[in-house]
Every structure is written in structure tokens, then in C-alpha cells.
């Protein structure tokens, strides 16, 4: 197959895929609901369908948040080369290719709106996560397709994070307060005029969830950490400056005062928690 023919075929496939998308993304409840577990292979009830394998789990109190690597039936559009993991679901006659990204799902969302198709091994889960985290999205038709799938799922990711944080707020727990020095606030002033395309006040890191609250005079950053971190030594850094270093007394930290900014998206990249 020539490069031109292959490109024309990709364009046709992408156009066909976009023509199938509804004007408003809807997710429908599943009839055969099954408990959610790490390693599940699940089909999200949207059309065209989206698949996920649950590769990690965050537990806070009685609430669970799952990290899911995304897979697709659109083999031609989703395949990025020999390193792309492929799953053959023989019992379902479905071939899936792994996508180079992942999102968060609440346990409730997965239970209500996804159908469990099977279970994968821990080594396979790690292989898929490594691919999702390391593989770059190309500037090609396949890249446009992958970003479109990311856009389709974005609201479910945001919904899951907000719902999860809302539930955490129902558990009464005294936070550990961390007062930052004026020099930290001054460091953040460089972001005063930064404005992202979509304002973000809820963030996810490798080992934490966070949200920003705007008060009248300043902002505060609320960090939620796994309960098993309590009693351990931790370092919280922002832009290579140490906000906190010491023993964690709580799994909920409040860091203040921070300057009032237009947007706090930079925190997702600049904030680092080491335990």
C-alpha cells in the first residue's frame, strides 16, 4: 500500500468515525452491573464504544478512584506502530488497540455505566500503563483521532474527579494546615496573567488529588493524599521550592495563602509530593 493510499484510507476512516458521533455525548446505564476491580477490562456505554483497563486504584476512606488506560476498536486509527499493544478478545470477536493516554473513573461511574468484559494480568496492566504514559501522540490523522477520543472522555474524567472530591468532603477530618512564606506567593505571581483555554481548579497527580478554593483575600490549595501516608515523612514542592517537609499528621493538607490568579492549571505540572 502506498503512503498516499494509506493516508486517503485514514482520512476516510476518520471521517466515518466522526459521522457516527452524536451531537451530545450520552452515557447509558448497563443492565448487568458487576463489582469494579483492579485489572478489569470494561466497555464504557457510549457510542461509538470506548474500552478501558483499570491499571491503578486510589483509595480514600471508603471511596475508590480508578485509573483507566483507554482502548479502541478503531484499529487503523488507533495503531501507532509495532510498540502499540493489541488485545484480541476472542470470546467477543473484538480486536482492541491501546491508546497513549489514561483517565480517572469513580467506582460508581464504572459500576453504573460500564460493562465488564474480562480481567487482565498485572504484567499486562503495567505494560499498557507504561505505553499510555510514555508514547507521544503524533501530529497525524491518528493523532487527531486520539485527541478526539480524549475530548469525548474529558467530561467523564472531570465528572469523576469532582464527584470523588465531593464525597471526600463528607468525611469529617481535621486538615493539616501549611502556611507558606511570602516568597512562595511571589514566585507564583509570574502566572498572574496566565489564562488556560479551560480554567481548571481540580487537579490530579501521581499520588494526590487537589483542588483550589478562592477566598476573598487569597486562594488555598487542598491536597488529598492516600491514608497510608499518615505518619510518614513527606516533602511537598512547588516549582522546586519546598512548601512542607516533615511527618504527615493527616491525609488532607491545606496550603495557604496563595495569590488569587486567573488560572491554576500550572499546578498539575509544578506540584510534587514525595513520600
N, C-alpha and C positions, 0 to 999 in steps of 0.2 A: 504493500500500500504506500503510495507516495505521500509526502508531507502535506501537499495541498489537499489531497483527497481525505486524509485523516483530519485535517483542520475543518474541512467542509462538513464531515460527518459529526465532529464535535459540536459545531455550530448548530446543526440540525437537532442533535440530541438535547442541547441546552435550550433551544427554542421550544422543543416539545415539552421539556420539563417545566419551563416557565408557564406554558399554556395550561398546564394542569393545576397550577397553584390557585387556590381560592382567593378572592379579594381580601377576605378576612380570615386569618388563621384560626381554626377551631380545633379543639381537642375534645374527644368524646370518651365517656367512661367505658371501661371494659366490663363485660358480663362475668367472666371467670377471673375474679380477683384473687391473687396469690401473695403471700407474705414476701417482703422485699429483703434480699440478702446480698452480701458482697459476692461478686462473681456472676451475678445474674446477667443473662442476655435477654433484653426486653425490647419490644416494639412499641414505640410511642404512638398513640392512637390519633395521628394526624394523617392528612393525605396531601401529597404522596407520603408514604410511611417513612419514619426515621427510626433507626435502631440504636441501642446503647448497651454497652457492657459496663457494669458497675465495678470500678477498679480501686476505689478507696472510700472510706467511710469516716465521717466526723461525728462524734457523739458528745452531746452536751445534755446533762441531766437525762431525761427520758426521750430526748429528741435526736433524730439522726438526719444527717445530710450526706448524700452520696455524690461522688464524683463519677461522671459517666463519659467514657470515650464514645464518640459518635461513629456509626457505620451506615452505609447506604447500599441500596440495590443498584444504583446507577453506576455500574462497573466502569464504563468508558469515561464518565465524567469524574469519578472519584479516584481512579487509579493514577498514581503519580510515579510509577516505576517499579522496579524489582523489589525495592525495600518496603513497598506498601503491603501490610498484612492482609491476607484474604481468608475469609471463613466460608466454608461450604456446609450449609445446613441441609444435609441430605434428607433428613426426615421431613423437611418443609420445602425441599426443592428450591432453595434460595441461596444465591451467592452474594456475599457481602464484602465490601472493601472498607478498610479503616480510614477515617478522616483525620487530618492533622490538627484536631482540637478536641477539647472536652468542656463540659459544663456541669453545673451543680443541679441536683434534683432533691426535693424533700422526699422523705419516706411516704408521706401522704399522697403526694402527686403521683409517684410511681405506682403506688397501690391502686389508685383510682383510675389512672389514665394510661397505664402500660400493661401489655400482655407478656407474661413470662414465657419465653420460648425454650430456655435451657440454662445450663450452667457451664462456665468455662473454668479451666485450671488457673491456679495462681501464677505459674510461669507465663501463661499466655496473657493474662491480665497485665502483668508487668511489661511484657513485650509491646502490647498495644499502647499502654500509657507512655512508654519511652518514645514510641513513634509519634504519638499525638503531641508530646511536649517538645520534641526535637525537630521534626520535619517542618520545613518552611513552606508556606503557601505560595505557589508560583504566580507570576503575572501572566497567566494564560487563561484559556477558556475554562480549564479545570479549576483554576484559582477563583474565577468569577462564580463558578458553581458552588465551590466550598464556602465562599463568603455569603452566598445567598442562603445556604443551609444554616450558617451561623446566624444570619439575620432572622430566619424563621424561628430559631430556637431561643433567641436572645430574651424574649419576653418571659419564657418559661424559666430561664436562669434567674432573671431579676425577680420574678414572682416567688421562686423557691427561696431565694436569699431573704427577701422581705418577710415572708411567712415564717421562716425559721427564726429570724431575729425577733419577730413579734412574739413568738411562742417563748423564746428565752426570757423576754421581759416579764412574763407571767410568773417566773420563778423568783421569789424574793431572796435576794442575796446582796449583801453589802459589798460595793465595789472597792477595789484598792485604788486610791487616788494618787496620781502622779502629777506634781506641779512642775511645769517646765520653766526654765530660765528665760528671761527676756531675749537672750541671744538666739535661742531656738526660734522664737517668734520672728525675730529679724531675718533669720535665714529663709523663712518661708515667704517673706514679703516679695521675693522675686517672682512669685506666682500670682501676684495681686491682679494682673491684667490677663491672666490665662483664662481662656474660655473654651471648654471642650464642645464638640458637636452635640453631645448629650450629657447633661450635668449628672454627675454621679456622687452620691453620698453614702453608698453602701459598697463595701469592698471585700474581696476575698484574697487571702494569702495562702501560702503552703500549709501553715499551721495556725491560722487565725481567721476570724471574721471581724469586720469592723464597720462602724457607721459614724458619721459626723452629725452632731447636733449644733445648730446655730442658736446661740443665745443673743440677748440684746447687745452685750458688750464684747463678746468673744465667741469662739467655737470650742467645742470639746470633742475629743476622739474617744469612742468607746470600743474597747477591744474585748473580744470573747475568745478565750483560749480553752483547749481541752482540759477537763477536770484533773487528769492525771499529771498536769503540770504543777498543781498546787504543791508547795513545799520544795520545789526545785529552783535552782538558780537560773535566772534568765537575764538576757540583755535585749533591750528594745532600742533599735536605732532608727533614726530618720535622717536621710541624706548624710550618712556616715557620722552623725552626731548622736551621742548616747542620751536617750531620754530616761532610761531606767536600767539599773544593774543591781541585782540583788535577788533575794528569795521571794517567790510569788506566794502571797498570802491568800489570794482569791483567783478565780478563773475569769473575773471581769475586771478590767482596768479602765479607769477614766483618766485621760491625759489632757490637761488644760493648764493655762489658757492658750489657745491657738488663735491667730488672727482670722478675722472674717474675710473670706476670699470668695470670688465668683464661683470657683470650682475646685474640687479636691481630688480629681482623678489621679493626679500625680502620686498620691499616697499608695496606690496599688503597687507601684514600682519602687518607691523610695522607702517604704516602711519594711523593716526586717525584724523578725523575732527569733532569737536563738535560745534554745534551752538545752 
